[in-house]
Amino acid sequence: MMQVKPIKVGEAWCVAIDVQLPKTRLLAISTENGYVMCGALDVHLLRTKLSDRGIIAARAVGVRTIEDLLQGTVESCTQRAEDLGIRPGMPIKEALERMHNASQD
């Protein structure tokens, strides 16, 4: 089962995605410029082999629902996210607002 719904984070409208898979879930919240995701996100891959894409993304671990993700903190992020001031330990809501306000290159 998959659920996609709009949610508001601060002044930003985002898309929340919840994909239920056997024995796990994929959770993501996307802005127009970037996204946060559950522990399934391979930040290392985005920072190395896909670094030329300039992807703005952050990962949170230990989350089981979209609400958990919204209440969580950044565990790791891409270089482009760091360029926006997103850092480990930052609240996910703040990271999403920074992503929303980022200029598209």
N, C-alpha and C positions, 0 to 999 in steps of 0.2 A: 504494500500500500504506500501511496505517496500523497503528501499534503503540501500544497503551495498556497501561501496567503500573504497579502500585504500587511506590514506592520509599520508603525511609526516609532522612530527612535529619535528623540529630541525633535528637531525640525525636519528630519530626513525620512522619506518613505523608502522602505526596504522591502525585499522579498524574502520570506522565510520558507525554507524547504526542509521537509522531514521525510526521509525515505526509509521505510522499514524493510530491512533485509533479514534473511535467516541469521539469527543469533547476534544481530547488531543493527545499528541505525546510522544513517548519515544525516548530519544536521548542518545546515548552512544558512547564513543571512547575507544577502547581497545588496550592495548599493550600486549605483551606476558605474562606479569607479573601482570597486574592490569588494572583497568578501571576507567573512570570518567563517570558520568551519570547525567541526569537532576534531578529535584526535586522528581521524583518518586522513587529514590533509598532510601531504608529504612536503613540508616546508624545505627540507634539504634539497629535494629535487627542484623546487621552484628557485632556490637560491643558487643552484649550480647549473644543471643542464638546461634549464629554462630561464636563466637570469636575463638573457637578452630580451625577453618579452616584457620586462618591467611590471610584472604582476603585483598588484597591491593585495596582500592576503595576510591573514593572521589565524592562528590555531589556538583553540582552548581544549583542555583535556578534562576528563571526568564529568562530562555533561551527558545527560540522557534525554533532554527535552529542549525545545526552542527556548523556553523560559530559563532553563539552566544555562544555556548558551548566552542569553542576554545578561544574566546575572554573573557570568563568569569573568575571568581575566585572561589576558593574552599570555599564552605559554611560550610561543615563538612566532616569528613573522618574517616576511620577505624583506630584502634590502629596500625595495621601493616603499614598503610600509614604514620602515625605520626612517627613511628620508622625510616622511610626514610627521615624525615624532612619535610614532607608535612603538611601544617598548613592552617587553615582558613585564607582567604585573599590572599593566594598565587595564582598567575596566573595559570590557567588550563594547559597552555602549559608547564610551569615549572614542575607541578605535573606529567604530562605525561612523560616528560624526566626523572624524578626521578624514575618513575615506570619502564620505559624501561631499565634503568641502574641497577635496583635492581637484586640481586642474587635470584635465585629460591631456596626455602628451601624445 
